[in-house]
């Protein structure tokens, strides 16, 4: 089972989000007949100033 993970770093001029893209809620069964893909962790990052 995968766990959702995210964090925020911030300063007076920057905000940075880092996450693994795993949902933090219950999802259906994957893979399945209509979708052969597995749920997997990914690198998700966003930065704004």
C-alpha positions as CSV (number, residue, x, y, z in Angstrom):
1,X,0.0,0.0,0.0
2,X,1.3,3.5,-0.9
3,X,1.0,6.5,1.4
4,X,0.3,10.0,0.3
5,X,3.2,12.4,1.2
6,X,3.5,16.1,0.7
7,X,5.3,19.1,2.2
8,X,5.4,22.9,1.9
9,X,8.6,25.0,2.3
10,X,8.2,28.7,2.4
11,X,10.0,31.9,2.9
12,X,9.1,35.6,2.6
13,X,9.4,35.4,-1.2
14,X,8.9,31.8,-2.2
15,X,6.5,28.8,-1.8
16,X,7.5,25.3,-2.7
17,X,5.3,22.2,-2.8
18,X,6.8,18.7,-3.0
19,X,4.6,15.6,-3.1
20,X,4.5,12.0,-4.3
21,X,1.2,12.3,-6.3
22,X,-0.4,9.4,-4.3
23,X,-4.1,10.1,-3.5
24,X,-4.9,10.6,0.2
25,X,-8.3,9.0,-0.3
26,X,-9.7,5.6,-1.1
27,X,-9.5,4.7,-4.9
28,X,-10.8,1.9,-7.0
29,X,-8.9,-1.3,-7.9
30,X,-6.1,-0.8,-10.5
31,X,-5.1,-2.3,-12.8
32,X,-8.5,-3.3,-14.1
33,X,-10.2,-4.3,-17.4
34,X,-10.6,-0.6,-18.4
35,X,-7.3,0.7,-17.1
36,X,-4.1,-1.5,-17.1
37,X,-2.1,1.1,-15.1
38,X,-1.1,0.7,-11.5
39,X,-1.1,3.6,-9.0
40,X,2.5,4.5,-8.4
41,X,4.4,7.3,-6.6
42,X,5.7,10.1,-8.8
43,X,7.7,13.3,-8.2
44,X,5.4,16.4,-8.1
45,X,7.0,19.8,-7.4
46,X,5.6,23.3,-7.8
47,X,7.3,26.6,-6.9
48,X,5.9,30.1,-6.9
49,X,7.3,33.5,-5.9
